[in-house]
Amino acid sequence: MRRVSRSLDSSVPHAPEPPSSSRPTEAGSGRSSEAAGEVANEVVSDGRSLRAQRLRNERRLQILEVARQLFAQRGYHATSIQDLLDRADIARGTFYLHFDSKRAIFDELVDEFLARIRSVVRVVDLAPTAPPPLLQIESNLDRIFSVLQQNRDVTRITLLMAEGLDAECDAKMADFYGRVLDLLSHALRLGQQMGLVRTCDVSIVAQAALGGLKEVALQWIARRDSSETELRHVAHEILAYTLHGLFLPPVTRTSV
């Protein structure tokens, strides 16, 4: 019996042992679970960070919007930080998380507004395939007045409050108007080269044109709610006045 048992036992094949590297261990399983947990925590953390950033951005925009309304309605000096807190329904600490002063809000509103205006002004292109220069100038005026009309409150703030606020703000506005003067002077010189503009002192004429634009914008946008159609008419009338003045050309005048 002992011989039979030994022969049977030796004749039955045994399954090979799996390699040690392929056998799961408690330590390996723990590391996988830990890694998965870390990934899940990162996803949750990223989601919370994005949500917190979105809420901060929304709160900042809310404060800017409230300030824009109050500055336009009451004026910069007549608007206090407490007025901003009350209108925005926020605590003082929340305000200072986003802005360090009332002046910082004012600067941001004006800076963004001036940047928008600069972004829509195009230098006149004299390439053969470009539109006629006068049409390009008209398009510039249309785009500028569109920005002014769409941002009527900030137009009022900039034209009525920015200049004279203090030396820093005066310097900022002087830089902006200097850039506009450079563009106007460039357009006038191009017109002279093409025989469209008479011989004149370009610096004086550009300054007069800028002064007219500022006054018209003040009257038609800052002090009244003009429609887009009205402003298009205003822009073209300004251009016609700048180009032709008031008097009819000699050939069309009625002889006395």
Sequence and secondary structure as in RCSB ss.txt:
>XXXX:A:sequence
MRRVSRSLDSSVPHAPEPPSSSRPTEAGSGRSSEAAGEVANEVVSDGRSLRAQRLRNERRLQILEVARQLFAQRG
YHATSIQDLLDRADIARGTFYLHFDSKRAIFDELVDEFLARIRSVVRVVDLAPTAPPPLLQIESNLDRIFSVLQQ
NRDVTRITLLMAEGLDAECDAKMADFYGRVLDLLSHALRLGQQMGLVRTCDVSIVAQAALGGLKEVALQWIARRD
SSETELRHVAHEILAYTLHGLFLPPVTRTSV
>XXXX:A:secstr
 HHHHHHHHHHS       GGGS  HHHHHHHHHHHHHHHHHHHHHHHHHHHHHHHHHHHHHHHHHHHHHHHHH 
STT  HHHHHHHHT  HHHHHHH S HHHHHHHHHHHHHHHHHHH       TTS  HHHHHHHHHHHHHHHHHH
THHHHHHIIIIITTS HHHHHHHHHHHHHHHHHHHHHHHHHHHTT S S  HHHHHHHHHHHHHHHHIIIIISS 
  HHHHHHHHHHHHHHHHH SS  GGGS   
